[in-house]
Amino acid sequence: MKVLLDTSAYVGFKRGIEEVVDIITSAESVLFSPVVLGELMFGFRNGNRFKKNMDDLNNFLQHEVVDIIQIEKITSDRYSRIALYLKCQGTPIPSNDIWITAQTMEHGSELITSDRHFENIAGLIYTIV
Protein backbone atom coordinates (compact mmCIF):
# COMPACT_ATOMS: atom_id res chain seq x y z
CA MET A 1 0.00 0.00 0.00
CA LYS A 2 1.24 3.50 -0.90
CA VAL A 3 0.12 6.24 1.48
CA LEU A 4 0.57 9.99 1.69
CA LEU A 5 0.49 11.46 5.17
CA ASP A 6 -1.43 14.56 6.05
CA THR A 7 0.02 16.64 8.87
CA SER A 8 -2.53 15.19 11.29
CA ALA A 9 -1.42 11.65 10.42
CA TYR A 10 2.23 12.37 11.18
CA VAL A 11 1.19 13.96 14.49
CA GLY A 12 -0.95 10.90 15.24
CA PHE A 13 2.02 8.65 14.48
CA LYS A 14 4.25 10.63 16.83
CA ARG A 15 1.57 10.45 19.53
CA GLY A 16 1.44 6.67 19.13
CA ILE A 17 -2.15 6.42 17.91
CA GLU A 18 -2.35 2.72 17.18
CA GLU A 19 -4.37 2.90 13.96
CA VAL A 20 -1.97 5.45 12.45
CA VAL A 21 1.12 3.54 13.58
CA ASP A 22 -0.27 0.32 12.08
CA ILE A 23 -1.02 1.96 8.73
CA ILE A 24 2.39 3.60 8.47
CA THR A 25 4.41 0.60 9.59
CA SER A 26 2.60 -1.72 7.18
CA ALA A 27 2.82 0.62 4.16
CA GLU A 28 5.11 -0.30 1.29
CA SER A 29 5.66 3.38 0.53
CA VAL A 30 5.08 6.48 2.65
CA LEU A 31 4.93 9.73 0.69
CA PHE A 32 5.54 13.10 2.29
CA SER A 33 4.45 16.38 0.71
CA PRO A 34 6.55 19.54 1.03
CA VAL A 35 3.28 21.20 2.04
CA VAL A 36 3.04 18.87 5.04
CA LEU A 37 6.71 19.56 5.84
CA GLY A 38 5.96 23.28 5.86
CA GLU A 39 2.94 22.85 8.14
CA LEU A 40 4.96 20.72 10.54
CA MET A 41 7.93 23.09 10.60
CA PHE A 42 5.60 26.01 11.27
CA GLY A 43 4.12 24.11 14.20
CA PHE A 44 7.58 23.21 15.49
CA ARG A 45 8.77 26.81 15.27
CA ASN A 46 5.61 27.94 17.04
CA GLY A 47 6.31 25.53 19.90
CA ASN A 48 9.12 25.15 22.37
CA ARG A 49 10.79 21.90 21.16
CA PHE A 50 11.89 22.84 17.64
CA LYS A 51 15.20 20.96 17.64
CA LYS A 52 13.77 17.73 19.10
CA ASN A 53 10.79 17.79 16.74
CA MET A 54 13.03 18.44 13.73
CA ASP A 55 15.41 15.66 14.77
CA ASP A 56 12.46 13.25 15.07
CA LEU A 57 11.08 14.36 11.69
CA ASN A 58 14.47 14.02 9.99
CA ASN A 59 14.86 10.51 11.42
CA PHE A 60 11.41 9.60 10.12
CA LEU A 61 12.16 11.03 6.68
CA GLN A 62 15.36 8.96 6.43
CA HIS A 63 13.48 5.66 6.65
CA GLU A 64 13.85 3.61 3.47
CA VAL A 65 10.11 3.55 2.66
CA VAL A 66 9.63 7.32 3.09
CA ASP A 67 9.91 9.62 0.07
CA ILE A 68 9.50 13.38 -0.09
CA ILE A 69 7.64 14.13 -3.30
CA GLN A 70 7.87 17.32 -5.33
CA ILE A 71 5.23 19.73 -6.55
CA GLU A 72 5.24 19.43 -10.32
CA LYS A 73 3.29 21.11 -13.14
CA ILE A 74 0.73 18.28 -13.08
CA THR A 75 0.26 18.88 -9.35
CA SER A 76 -0.56 22.51 -10.09
CA ASP A 77 -3.07 21.48 -12.75
CA ARG A 78 -4.76 19.06 -10.37
CA TYR A 79 -4.78 21.73 -7.65
CA SER A 80 -6.60 24.16 -9.95
CA ARG A 81 -9.19 21.57 -10.95
CA ILE A 82 -9.87 20.47 -7.38
CA ALA A 83 -10.07 24.06 -6.10
CA LEU A 84 -12.55 24.99 -8.82
CA TYR A 85 -14.63 21.87 -8.18
CA LEU A 86 -14.81 22.64 -4.45
CA LYS A 87 -15.68 26.28 -5.12
CA CYS A 88 -18.49 25.30 -7.49
CA GLN A 89 -19.79 22.78 -4.94
CA GLY A 90 -19.71 25.42 -2.20
CA THR A 91 -17.43 23.23 -0.09
CA PRO A 92 -14.03 24.96 0.01
CA ILE A 93 -11.25 23.53 2.17
CA PRO A 94 -7.88 25.05 3.19
CA SER A 95 -5.55 25.65 0.24
CA ASN A 96 -2.79 23.53 1.74
CA ASP A 97 -5.16 20.58 1.86
CA ILE A 98 -5.98 21.03 -1.82
CA TRP A 99 -2.26 20.80 -2.62
CA ILE A 100 -2.00 17.66 -0.48
CA THR A 101 -5.03 16.19 -2.26
CA ALA A 102 -3.54 16.99 -5.68
CA GLN A 103 -0.33 15.19 -4.77
CA THR A 104 -2.19 12.21 -3.32
CA MET A 105 -4.15 11.77 -6.53
CA GLU A 106 -1.15 12.41 -8.77
CA HIS A 107 0.83 9.65 -7.08
CA GLY A 108 -2.03 7.16 -6.91
CA SER A 109 -1.76 6.90 -3.17
CA GLU A 110 -4.13 6.85 -0.22
CA LEU A 111 -4.31 9.92 2.02
CA ILE A 112 -4.07 9.27 5.75
CA THR A 113 -5.67 12.10 7.73
CA SER A 114 -7.90 12.98 10.65
CA ASP A 115 -9.53 15.89 8.78
CA ARG A 116 -13.07 15.16 7.63
CA HIS A 117 -13.23 17.94 5.04
CA PHE A 118 -11.38 15.64 2.62
CA GLU A 119 -14.71 13.82 2.31
CA ASN A 120 -15.82 16.64 -0.03
CA ILE A 121 -13.34 15.62 -2.73
CA ALA A 122 -14.69 13.20 -5.32
CA GLY A 123 -12.25 10.50 -6.35
CA LEU A 124 -9.88 10.91 -3.42
CA ILE A 125 -8.90 7.67 -1.70
CA TYR A 126 -8.41 8.39 1.99
CA THR A 127 -8.57 6.93 5.47
CA ILE A 128 -9.80 8.99 8.40
CA VAL A 129 -7.84 8.10 11.54
Long-range contacts (C-beta under 8 A, 24 or more apart in sequence): 1-26, 1-27, 1-28, 1-29, 1-110, 2-27, 2-28, 2-29, 2-31, 2-107, 2-108, 2-109, 2-110, 3-27, 3-29, 3-30, 3-31, 3-109, 3-110, 3-111, 3-112, 4-30, 4-31, 4-32, 4-33, 4-69, 4-100, 4-103, 4-104, 4-107, 4-109, 4-110, 4-111, 4-112, 5-30, 5-31, 5-32, 5-36, 5-112, 6-36, 6-97, 6-100, 6-111, 6-112, 6-113, 6-114, 6-115, 6-118, 7-36, 7-39, 7-40, 7-43, 8-113, 8-114, 8-115, 8-129, 9-112, 9-113, 9-114, 9-129, 10-36, 10-40, 10-57, 10-60, 12-114, 12-129, 13-60, 14-56, 17-129, 19-129, 20-112, 20-129, 23-112, 23-127, 23-129, 24-112, 27-65, 28-65, 29-65, 29-67, 29-109, 30-63, 30-65, 30-66, 30-67, 31-66, 31-67, 31-68, 31-69, 31-103, 31-104, 31-107, 31-109, 32-61, 32-66, 32-67, 32-68, 32-69, 33-68, 33-69, 33-71, 33-99, 33-100, 33-103, 34-68, 34-69, 34-70, 34-71, 35-71, 35-96, 35-99, 35-100, 35-103, 36-100, 37-68, 38-96, 39-96, 69-103, 69-107, 71-99, 71-103, 72-106, 74-106, 75-99, 75-102, 75-103, 75-106, 76-102, 78-102, 78-103, 78-105, 78-106, 82-121, 85-121, 85-122, 86-120, 86-121, 89-120, 91-117, 91-120, 93-117, 93-118, 93-120, 93-121
